Structure formats: C-alpha cells, structure tokens
Amino acid sequence: MDLNFTPDEEAFRSEVRGFLKAQLPQDLSAKVREGLRLTRDDMAQWHQILNQRGWLANHWPEQYGGPGWSAVQKFIFELECALAHSPRTVPFGVGMLGPVLIKYGNEAQKRYWLPRILSGEDWWCQGYSEPGAGSDLAGVKTTAVRQGDHYLVNGQKTWTTLGQHANMIFCLVRTNRDAKKQEGISFLLVDMNTPGVEVRPIITLDGEHEVNEVFFTDVKVPLENLVGEEDKGWTCAKYLLTYERTNIAGVGFSVAGLEKLKIAAARVMHKGRPLSQDPLFAARLARVEIDLENMKTTNLRVLAAVAGGGVPGAESSMLKIRGTEIRQELLSLMRRAMGPYALPFVEAALHAGHEAPPIGPPEARAAAAQYFNYRKLSIFGGSNEIQKNIISKMILGL
C-alpha cells in the first residue's frame, strides 16, 4: 500500500487541524498536555463537541451516524487529535459496544442504543474482568439465570474503568454452566441503576479513582438486553476485543509522547550538555522512534483491512504488544529525563487549579504518575503474554 498521503488526504488533515484549533477548548488541551486529571464533565464536553461535528463515531457506518471516513482518514484524525492534546474519546460506548451492536445486535437494539451512545445519554462501562477471570476471560463466573421475561444476574466484576460515572454496563455472563467455558457465555446489557448493582471504588497508589469493583446481587435484566444468541456471547467478546486491542496500541498517543519527550530531552541538561546528546539516552530514543514508525505502518495496514470488511485477528494482538511496549518505553524515558524531579510527585498537583510553585521542568509533574499508571497497558485488554499465544496459534499453528 502507498504510505504517502494523497492531496485529498492532506486536505482532510488541514480540515482536522482547523477544527481542532477552533473547537478544542484550550483549557482541556492544557490539562491533557500537562498530564492533569480530567473530570467527567471534561470528557463529556469533548464527546459532545465531536458528536455535533459528526466525527464522534468515526469508525461506524454512515447509516448509523458515522462520517464515512476511509481507514487513512481515521488514522489522520486520531493522530492530529493526539498531537493537539485533545482528551481521548471514552471508548466503551463508541469504540467497543457500538461496533458489537452494529454487527450482532437486532434492529430494535440498534435503533434504541446507538443514538443514545452518540448523544451521551448513556455512559457505558465494560464488565469483562473478574477476580478469577482477567487474562483467562473465558473463566467468568458471573451468572445470568433466565426467569420468565428477565435474567437474574449474580457475581462480581473488577477493574471497571470509569464505572463510577456510568449508568450502563455491558457484561459477559455465564448462562450455561454445563457447556465448555467459551460456549456457555452470553453478552448482556445491564442498567446500573437496577436494584442489586453496587459500585465500589478501587483507589490506586497515585490517589486516582479510575477503576472500580461492581457487584451484582439478584439483578433483574430484561431478556431483550441480550445481544446476539444466548450462550454465544464469546463471539461478541472476541469481536469487541479486536477493537479494544487495536485502540490500546495508541499510535497517536505515542507520536505525541515522542514529540514531548524530544522537547524535554533537548531542554534538560546532563553533564553540561542536553540529555538528547547523551549517547545511551539518544540510542534508546532512536530505537523507540524506529519502533514507532514501524508500528504506524502496521496500524495503517490493519485499518485498511478493516475498511475492506475484514476483522483484525493476529494483527490486533501484534499492535497491542508493540503499541503498549512503545508507550511504556516513552514514559520510562520521560521519567528518566526528569531525574529526581519525577519522584516523589504531589498527588494534588495532578488536579487543575493547584497553585504551588512547580518543582523542576513542567513535564515532571505527571512523569511518575503516568509511568506507574500505564504499566497496566501491557496487562489489560488481554495481557501481552496472552497476545503472544494468540499470534503463535493463528500464524504459526502452534
């Protein structure tokens, strides 16, 4: 494939840049650039801005509200958003559930749920992982027992990202205990305001409330909230995970992170010269830049395949592995570049309005927090070790 942008694609990139310059609120961009924490209102504001332009669900078909972009246009948009330091689009409704409903949902589900995802009327979270079912996702134990016109759901989900903001959760539940692990799972949509649903925060070491535990005790879920066939939810789960893993690769975030790292390395002095001129640091910086360029090419190939009607298989696992390793390396190099200024960090400094005088370079404020937080990248969405197993089975037949 031709990796050079056409004149039309360059014109589209100019259009995206113009939109971001005019519509991306400067305070939001500053928060993202400085590594500050975003509130629910911050994320919802960006969601609405994109939806009003018709660019929110850029990978959905036009008939469901997508803009009808090509794979290259999607790539350009995500890249330019990252370089402009826009907030990420919360992925659970738009990026994960939406494609599943479009492919496996019935017409009534599409008509009802898809517009609510776009409008932001529903905030979705993901109910996949459990205390005993993370990388081994087929080991889910949360049960859904059919009783008349509803299911009765009991169990627990964990590491539920932004669940404290959500009013809806899509879950993998076990509807057949006697079937093989993957064959007895269903894909269910659950209203979190239903009696019996309890959300408990998990506060991480940096003081962040990003993830949660969700408990279900005799929760009634209407039968019409089943997506696809009963006991066939593993098909939906795998389809969703290909989108999640490709998104986790985060090419745009890595490109923006590399640009930020280069600026910091040129400014920070080490032994009387800029850190970027230190041979060991420069070698690591060059290595990660080469890896990133290679991943950008692979990402374009995968997007082109999806645009042609395909579903990324082993390729999404490859992107997930390399993408997360590259992002972690960039954050590690930033923390090293900041030296003693990166740790310890003041938790309050990650909130907007913190008025204490900065210590060290501006990049130091979030360097440690982001480094430790994003160690999770190689674990969630299916750990990198599991992705290597998938690649070996799909490509090598092992």
N, C-alpha and C positions, 0 to 999 in steps of 0.2 A: 504494500500500500504506500501511497505518496504521503510522506510525513510533513510536507510543506503545505501551509495553509493557502487556499485559493484566494483570489481577490474578494470573492463574496464572503469567505470566512474571515478575512481581515476586516472587512466592513462590519461584519457582525461583532467582532471583537471591539471595534471602535464604538459600536452601539452599546455594548455591555458596559464599557468603561464610562461612557457618557451617562448611562443610567445610574451607575454606582456613584459617580461624582455628584449627581443631582439628588438622588433618593436615599442613599445610605446615610443615616444620621451620624454626624461627626462624633457625638458622644458614645454611640455604640461602637464605632470603628476604633475610637481611642481605648475603650475598655478591652476590646479584643487584642489590639496591638500591645497593650501593656500587661496582658495576662490577668486582668481583673475578672472577678466573678460576675456572671450575667444573671439577672433576675428572671423570673417567669415573664414579667412584662416586657423585658428586653427581647426575649426570644419570640414572644407573641407579636411584638411590634414588627420585627423583621419578616415574620411569617405573613402578616397582613400586607406589608409593602410588596412582597413578591407576588402574593396572590392577586393584588389589584392590577399588577402589570401582566398577569397571566404566565408568570415564569416560575411559579412555586413548584408544580409537579412536572418538571421539565422532561421526565422520562415516561410520562403517561401518554397514551394515545390521545389525539386531538378530540375524539368523540367523548372523552371523559374529563376534559379540561386541560390537557397538556398542550404545549405550544407547537408540537410537531417538529421538534428540532432533530437534526442529524446527530450521530454519535460525536462528531467533531465539535459541533456547536455546544453540546453538553459539556465536553471537556474544556472548551474555551471558557464557558460560563463559570464552571467550578474553579478553574484556575484564577480567573480575574477576581472572583469573589474573595478567594483566599489572599491574593496579593493586595486587595483593598481592605483587608482585615474586617470583612463582614462576619456577623455571627453565623455559625453553622445552622442550617435548617434542621430542626429537631426531626430525626429520621423515622421515628416509629410509625407514624401515620402515613406520611407522604412517601417515604422511601422503602418501607417494609410492608405494611399492611395493604397499602393501595395496590401495588402490583399483584399481591396474592388475591385480593378481591377481584381485580380485573381478569385474572386468569381462571380462578376457581370458584368465585362467588356466583350466586344466581342473580338474575336481573333485579329482583327486589332488593337484594343486599347492595348491589352496585348503585341503584337509584337512591337508596337511603344513606349509605355510609360515605360514599365518595364525596358528595358535595359538603358533607359535614367535616371531612378531613380538610378540604380546601379552605373552608370558611374559618376553621379553627374552633368551631363549636364543640368538637370533641378533641380532647388531648389524650393521645394514646400512649401506653407504655407496653413493654414486652414481658410476658410471663413464660419464659423458657426455663432458665436455670433454677435448680432446686439444690438443697444442701447435699443431696446424693446424686445429682444429675446435672453436671456442668458440661465438661468435655464429652462425657457419655450421655448425650442428651436423650437417647432412647430409653434411658433408665428412669424417666419421670414417673413419679408415684402419685401425684395429684389425680384424684379420681373424679369422674363425672358419671353418675348413675342416672339412667333415664327413668323418670317417674311422671307418667301422664304426658302433659304438654311442656315439661321442662326437664332439665338436668339438675341433679343435686351435686354440687361441687365441694370437695373437701381436700385440703392439702396446703402446701406452702411453696411459694416462690421466693427466690433471693436474688440479690444484686439487681434489683429492678430500678433501672436508671430513670430518674425524674418522676418516679411513681407518686411522689408527694404532690405533684401538680396535676396528675392525670385523673380523668373521670371514666376512662375506659382502658381495658387491658385485653390484649389477645393472648390466649394461653394454649399451650399443649397440655392435654389432659388424657388420662388413661380411661378409655371406655370399654376395654376388653382385657381383663387380667389373664385370661387363659391363652390369648394369642401370643405369638412371638413379639418381642419388645417393640419393634418398629410397626408391627401390624395392628396393634391394639390402641393406637394413639389417635386422638381427634383434635381439630383446630377450632377453638371456641372463643367467642367474643363475650366479654363479661363487663357489665356495668359496675364500676367500683363503688357506686352509691347503694348497691344492693345490701340488705342486712346480711351480716356474716363476713363481710370483707373488712380486714384490718390491715393498715399500713403502719409499719414501724421503721423509723429511720435507722440507717447504719452510718454513723459518723466516722469518716476516715481520719487518718493521722494528721492531715492538714486542716482539720476542723470543718471540712466540707460535708454538706448534706446533699450528696448526689445520688446515692443508691439507697435501697430500702429492702425490707422483707415484706412480703404480702401473704397474709393468711386467709384461707377460705374455710369457713365453718358452716356447713349446710346452706350453701349459697345457691339460690334458685336462678337458673339461666334458661330463658326460653329456647325451645328446640330450633326456632328459626335463626338463632345466633350461631348455629353450626355452619362452618364454611367447608364446602366440599362434602365428601361422604363420611359417614361415621366409620371410625377405625382406619381411615385413610389419610389422617392428618399429617403423617410423616412426609407425604408428597408435598403438601403445602410448606412444611417446615424446611425441607431441603431447598425448595424454590426460593423461599424468603432468605435463607442463609447465603445463597449465592449473591444476592443484592447486598446483604449486610457486610459480607467479607470484602466485596469489591469496594464498598464505601469506606471500610476501615482502612484500606490501603492509603487513602488520604493524600493523593498526589498533590493537590493544590496546597494543602497544609504544609507538606514537606517543601514545596517550592518556596512558599512564603517563609518558612522556618529557615531555609538555607540562606535566603536573602538577608534575613535578620541576623543570622549568625555571622555572615561575612562582614556586615557593618560593625558588629560588636568586636570581631576579631581584629579589624583594622584600627579600631579605636583603643582597645585595651593594650597597654604596654607590658612587655615581658622581657626582662633582662636588657632594657634600654632600646627595644625595638617593638614594633607592632606584633601582636601574637600571631597574626596571619603569616609572618615571616619566620616563625619558629618551624624548623624542618619537620619535627614529629607532628605538630598540630596541623601544619599545612598538608602533610601526607594524608592524615585522616580526613581532613576537609575535602581533599581532592577525591579520595576514594568514595566518600558518601555522595559527592556530586555526580560521579560517574555512575554509581548505582542508581541514583535518582533519574538520570537521563535514560538509562536502560528501562527503568520501570515505566516512565512516561510513554515510551514506545509500546510496551506490552499493554498498558492500560488502553491506549488508543485501539489496539488490535481487538481487545476484549469488547470495548464499546461498539466497535464496528460489527462484531459478530452478533451482539445483542440487537443492534439496529436491523440486522438482516433476518431476525426471527429466531436466532439461536439463544441458548441459555448457557452462561459461562459455567463450566464444570471445574476441571482441574485448574484452569486459568485463574479463577477467582481465588483458589487456595494459594496459587503462586503469588498473586498480588497481595493477598493478606499477609503472607510470610514476609516478603521483601518490603512491602509498604510499612509494616509495623517495625521491622528492624531498622529501616532508614529513619523513621520518625524518632525512634528511641535513641539512635546514634546522634541525630541532630541535637536532641535535648541533652544528651550526655556531654556533647562538645560545648554546648552553651553553658552548662553548669561548670565545666572545667574552665571555660573562658572567664567566667565571673570569679573564679577562685574563692577566697574566703568570704566574699560578699554574697555568695549564693546560699550560704548556710551559716547560722540559722536564719530563717525567714520569720517575719512577724505576720501572724495569721490575719490580723486586722488590716494589713497593708494590701491584701487582695480584694478589699472592698472599695468601691468608689467613694470618694469623699475623705479618705484617710489623709490627714494633713501633716503627719510627722515628716521631718526633712528626710529625703532619700539618702540611703547609705550605698555608696558605690554607683556603678553605671545604672541607667534606667532599666536595662534588661535583667538586672539582678533580682528585682522584686519578686518575680514569679519563677525564676530559674529552678530553684529546688522543688517548689510545689509541683510544677509541671513535670519535672523529671520523675519524681516519685509517683505521681498520679498516673502517668502514661506508661508505667511498667505493665499496666493491665492490658495494653494494646495487643500484646502477643498471647494473651490468655483468652479474653472474651471473643465471642463470635466463633468459637472453636479454637482451642489452643494451637499454636504453631506446630507442636508435635503431632496433633491430630491431622492438621493440614498436610503434613509430610506423608502420613499414612494414606490419605486420600489420593495424593499425587501418585504414590507408588502403586496403588491398586488400579487407578484409572488409566495411567500411562504405561507403567511397567508390567502390569498384570500380576503383581506380587501379592 
